[in-house]
Amino acid sequence: MYERIRNLREDKDLTQKQLGEILNMSQTGYNQYETGKNDIPTKILIKLAEFYNTSIDYLLGITDEKAPYKRTKK
């Protein structure tokens, strides 16, 4: 899982600091997610999935399909 979020960030040529700013957190806090020192909270997983236009299942390594699921309207 942690490698996936790092690879997605690097594919967009973003630093940890830049992504931390996008997520309204510090670079150090974001680094803890990429290195696996801290679990990623659900609200951050949602933000990452939306930012990268992918599914949370992909971020978690449950599927290798990058495309997000079709979203239903509430």
N, C-alpha and C positions, 0 to 999 in steps of 0.2 A: 504494500500500500504506500509506504513512504517513498519508495523509488518512483512510483507513478506520479505523485504530486510534484516531486522534484523534476522529473522529465517533462511534465506539462509546463511547469514554470520556465524551464530552460528552453523549451520549444518556442515560447513567446519572448525569449530574450529578456526576461525580467530577473532582477536580483531579488533576494529574499527581502531586502528592505523595501523595494517597490511593491512587492506583493503584500507585505505587512501593512503598508500604507493603504492599499486597496481594501484590505480586510479590517482596517482601523485597529491595528495592533503593532507591536514593536517587531523589529527584525528578529530579536532574540526569542520572542514568543513564537513567531512563525517557525524559526529554526528548530524549536523543540518538537514541532509536528513532523518536519521533514526527517529528523533524525530518529524519530520514534520514542523520544524521551517523554513526551506527553501524548495522550490520546486526543484525537481531534474531536471537538464538540460538534454535535449535530448541526448547530446553526452555522458553523464554519464549513462543514461538509456541504451544506446547501449552497452557501455562497461560492465555494470552489466549483461545484458542479455547474452552477449558473454561469460563472465567469468563463469556465472552459467549455461550456456547452456540451456537457457529458452527463452521465448518470452517476449517482452516488455509488451504485454497484461497481461501476468501472473504477472509481477512485479507491474503493475498498478491496479491489482485486477479485470480486465475485464473478465478474464477466470480463471478457476481453473485447467486448463490443463497445466502442467509444461513443457511438451515437446515443443521445439521450432517449429515454422512453417518451412516447407520446403523452403529453400532459393533459389531464382532464380539467375541465372548468369546474370551479366550486360554486 
